[in-house]
């Protein structure tokens, strides 16, 4: 059933190959065909892995192709991508791009704004190049995230955890890839006030626009904004509450982790 408060689709920028030549930008619309009381969702698209990447502020890479098809989600910082026609587009926190140019001349990428960049990489296609090598440095960068779990009493609680960047990736330093079942685009309205519920599966929530407030069964709350990483891991027990912040609607990507 259609709800006039809910959008019908999500805009997605793609960079696609043009034979043996350089890539070009393309606009796509992703349908949000599954609607319910708490929002609208796309279908679940297959994916293989998710990893998180730190990129230095002086990063610049001339024409290159991707090692596999992937969606890049900018968590913070900014990058500029230039296609083969000379068109440049800026991607900042909450922006995403679907990278399809694994062949041809590719595209250019540079970090702008004088700040480091953090991204999430949702790996969709098969690998066409070797795995990333481990970094040799004794000290590795870390990135904090919030995890909701079910405690021994069945109640939910927050756990503060960190991801370690310990691989040498083309865009910088990367975390170890984590296996995915798939991903989907999810819209939540500004009226959202979802009572206690379990995470439907173990999933990373990457907010693209606005944020969400999560409340655990012990009354603790956390605001999760674009750029923050939230792992819903309370698939059993009491679950958690989720509500909109400042009555603002939000768009998110849910990355479904493969069952252990």
C-alpha positions as CSV (number, residue, x, y, z in Angstrom):
1,X,0.0,0.0,0.0
2,X,1.5,3.4,-1.0
3,X,1.9,6.0,1.7
4,X,2.2,9.6,0.4
5,X,4.7,10.3,3.2
6,X,7.1,7.8,1.7
7,X,9.2,8.2,-1.4
8,X,8.8,5.7,-4.2
9,X,12.5,5.5,-5.0
10,X,16.1,6.5,-4.1
11,X,18.4,8.3,-6.4
12,X,21.8,6.7,-7.0
13,X,24.8,8.0,-8.9
14,X,26.7,5.4,-10.9
15,X,30.0,5.5,-12.7
16,X,29.9,3.0,-15.6
17,X,32.4,1.9,-18.2
18,X,32.2,2.9,-21.9
19,X,34.0,0.1,-23.7
20,X,37.7,0.5,-23.6
21,X,37.4,4.3,-22.9
22,X,37.0,6.2,-19.7
23,X,33.9,5.9,-17.5
24,X,31.0,8.3,-17.3
25,X,28.4,9.2,-14.7
26,X,24.9,7.8,-14.9
27,X,21.8,8.5,-12.8
28,X,19.7,5.6,-11.5
29,X,16.5,5.2,-9.4
30,X,16.2,2.4,-6.9
31,X,12.6,1.4,-6.2
32,X,11.3,1.4,-2.6
33,X,8.5,-1.1,-3.2
34,X,8.2,-2.7,0.2
35,X,6.2,-0.4,2.5
36,X,4.9,-0.9,6.0
37,X,4.0,1.1,9.1
38,X,7.5,2.1,9.9
39,X,8.8,3.0,6.4
40,X,9.7,1.8,3.0
41,X,12.4,-0.5,1.7
42,X,14.0,-1.7,-1.5
43,X,14.5,-5.3,-2.2
44,X,17.6,-6.9,-0.7
45,X,20.3,-6.9,-3.2
46,X,23.1,-9.5,-3.1
47,X,26.5,-8.4,-1.8
48,X,29.6,-10.2,-0.8
49,X,31.5,-8.2,1.8
50,X,31.7,-4.9,3.6
51,X,34.8,-3.1,4.8
52,X,35.6,0.4,6.1
53,X,38.4,2.5,4.7
54,X,40.5,5.5,5.9
55,X,41.9,7.7,3.2
56,X,44.6,10.4,3.8
57,X,43.8,14.1,3.0
58,X,46.4,14.3,0.2
59,X,45.1,11.2,-1.7
60,X,44.8,11.5,-5.4
61,X,44.6,8.8,-8.0
62,X,44.8,9.3,-11.8
63,X,42.6,7.3,-14.1
64,X,42.0,3.8,-12.7
65,X,39.4,1.1,-12.7
66,X,37.7,-0.6,-9.7
67,X,38.9,-4.0,-8.6
68,X,35.3,-5.1,-8.3
69,X,31.8,-3.6,-8.5
70,X,31.1,-1.8,-5.2
71,X,29.0,0.9,-3.6
72,X,31.1,3.5,-1.7
73,X,29.4,5.3,1.2
74,X,31.1,8.4,2.5
75,X,31.0,8.6,6.3
76,X,33.0,11.8,6.7
77,X,35.4,13.9,4.6
78,X,35.0,14.6,0.9
79,X,36.1,13.2,-2.4
80,X,35.9,14.4,-5.9
81,X,35.5,11.9,-8.8
82,X,36.2,12.9,-12.3
83,X,34.8,10.9,-15.2
84,X,36.2,10.5,-18.7
85,X,34.3,13.5,-20.0
86,X,35.9,15.8,-17.5
87,X,32.8,16.1,-15.3
88,X,33.7,16.3,-11.6
89,X,31.3,15.5,-8.8
90,X,31.8,16.0,-5.1
91,X,30.8,13.3,-2.6
92,X,30.5,14.2,1.1
93,X,29.1,12.6,4.3
94,X,26.0,10.6,3.5
95,X,26.7,10.5,-0.2
96,X,27.1,7.2,-2.1
97,X,28.2,6.1,-5.5
98,X,27.8,2.8,-7.4
99,X,31.2,2.0,-9.0
100,X,30.8,-0.3,-12.0
101,X,33.9,0.5,-14.2
102,X,36.0,-2.5,-13.6
103,X,37.1,-2.3,-17.3
104,X,38.2,0.5,-19.6
105,X,40.2,3.6,-18.7
106,X,38.2,4.2,-15.5
107,X,37.9,7.5,-13.5
108,X,40.0,9.8,-11.3
109,X,39.5,10.1,-7.5
110,X,40.9,12.7,-5.1
111,X,40.2,13.7,-1.5
112,X,39.4,17.4,-1.1
113,X,38.9,19.8,1.7
114,X,42.2,19.1,3.5
115,X,40.6,16.4,5.7
116,X,41.0,12.7,5.8
117,X,38.1,10.6,4.6
118,X,36.3,7.6,6.0
119,X,34.1,5.4,3.8
120,X,32.2,2.1,3.8
121,X,32.7,-0.2,0.8
122,X,29.9,-2.6,0.0
123,X,31.5,-5.2,-2.3
124,X,29.0,-6.5,-4.8
125,X,31.0,-8.0,-7.7
126,X,33.6,-10.8,-7.7
127,X,37.2,-10.0,-7.1
128,X,39.3,-9.5,-10.2
129,X,42.5,-8.6,-8.4
130,X,44.4,-10.2,-5.5
131,X,43.4,-9.6,-1.8
132,X,44.7,-6.5,-0.1
133,X,48.0,-7.1,1.7
134,X,48.4,-6.6,5.4
135,X,49.9,-3.4,6.6
136,X,53.4,-3.8,8.1
137,X,53.0,-0.9,10.6
138,X,52.9,-2.0,14.3
139,X,50.3,0.6,15.1
140,X,47.0,0.7,13.2
141,X,44.3,3.3,13.0
142,X,40.9,2.5,14.6
143,X,37.4,3.7,14.1
144,X,34.7,3.5,16.8
145,X,31.2,2.1,16.3
146,X,28.2,1.4,18.4
147,X,26.8,-2.2,18.8
148,X,23.5,-3.2,20.3
149,X,23.5,-6.6,21.8
150,X,21.2,-8.8,24.0
151,X,22.7,-9.4,27.4
152,X,22.5,-12.6,29.4
153,X,19.1,-11.5,31.0
154,X,17.6,-10.9,27.5
155,X,17.8,-7.1,27.9
156,X,19.5,-5.0,25.3
157,X,22.5,-2.8,25.9
158,X,25.1,-0.8,24.0
159,X,28.7,-1.9,23.5
160,X,31.4,0.5,22.3
161,X,33.7,-1.3,19.9
162,X,36.4,-0.4,17.3
163,X,37.3,-1.4,13.8
164,X,41.0,-1.7,13.0
165,X,42.4,-0.6,9.7
166,X,45.1,-3.2,9.0
167,X,45.0,-3.7,5.2
168,X,46.7,-1.7,2.5
169,X,43.8,-0.9,0.1
170,X,43.9,1.2,-3.1
171,X,41.9,4.0,-1.3
172,X,44.0,3.9,1.8
173,X,43.9,1.7,4.9
174,X,41.0,-0.8,5.2
175,X,39.5,-3.1,7.8
176,X,39.2,-6.8,7.3
177,X,36.2,-7.5,5.0
178,X,33.1,-8.9,6.7
179,X,30.9,-11.3,4.8
180,X,27.4,-10.0,3.7
181,X,24.2,-11.7,2.7
182,X,23.0,-8.5,1.0
183,X,22.1,-4.8,1.4
184,X,19.0,-2.7,1.0
185,X,18.0,1.0,1.0
186,X,15.6,1.9,3.8
187,X,13.5,5.1,4.3
188,X,12.1,6.0,7.7
189,X,9.6,8.9,8.2
190,X,10.0,11.8,10.6
191,X,7.1,10.4,12.6
192,X,9.1,7.2,13.4
193,X,8.7,6.0,17.0
194,X,9.2,2.2,16.8
195,X,8.8,0.4,20.1
196,X,10.9,-2.5,21.3
197,X,11.9,-4.7,18.4
198,X,14.7,-7.1,17.5
199,X,17.2,-6.5,14.7
200,X,15.8,-8.7,11.9
201,X,19.3,-9.9,11.3
202,X,22.8,-8.8,12.3
203,X,23.2,-5.6,10.2
204,X,25.2,-2.5,9.9
205,X,23.1,0.6,9.6
206,X,24.6,3.5,7.6
207,X,22.5,6.6,7.8
208,X,22.7,8.8,4.7
209,X,20.4,11.6,5.7
210,X,19.5,12.7,9.2
211,X,19.9,10.3,12.0
212,X,18.1,8.1,14.5
213,X,17.9,7.7,18.3
214,X,18.2,4.2,19.6
215,X,17.1,3.2,23.1
216,X,18.0,0.0,24.8
217,X,15.9,-1.8,27.4
218,X,18.0,-0.3,30.3
219,X,16.9,3.2,29.2
220,X,20.2,4.3,27.6
221,X,19.9,6.2,24.4
222,X,22.4,6.9,21.5
223,X,22.0,9.3,18.6
224,X,23.3,7.8,15.4
225,X,24.1,10.4,12.8
226,X,25.4,10.2,9.2
227,X,29.0,9.2,9.5
228,X,28.4,7.0,12.6
229,X,28.4,3.2,12.3
230,X,25.7,1.2,14.2
231,X,25.6,-2.6,14.3
232,X,22.2,-4.0,15.3
233,X,23.2,-7.4,16.9
234,X,20.2,-7.9,19.3
235,X,18.4,-10.4,17.2
236,X,17.0,-12.0,20.4
237,X,15.7,-10.7,23.7
238,X,13.8,-7.5,24.4
239,X,15.3,-5.6,21.5
240,X,15.6,-1.8,21.2
241,X,13.5,1.2,20.3
242,X,14.2,3.5,17.3
243,X,12.8,7.0,16.8
244,X,13.4,9.9,14.5
245,X,15.6,12.9,15.5
246,X,14.0,16.3,15.2
247,X,11.1,14.8,13.4
248,X,13.3,14.4,10.3
249,X,12.9,11.5,7.8
250,X,16.1,9.5,7.0
251,X,17.5,7.3,4.3
252,X,19.8,4.5,5.3
253,X,21.6,1.5,3.9
254,X,21.2,-1.7,5.9
255,X,24.1,-4.1,5.2
256,X,23.0,-7.6,6.3
257,X,25.9,-9.7,7.7
258,X,26.2,-13.3,6.8
259,X,25.2,-15.6,9.7
260,X,28.1,-16.9,11.7
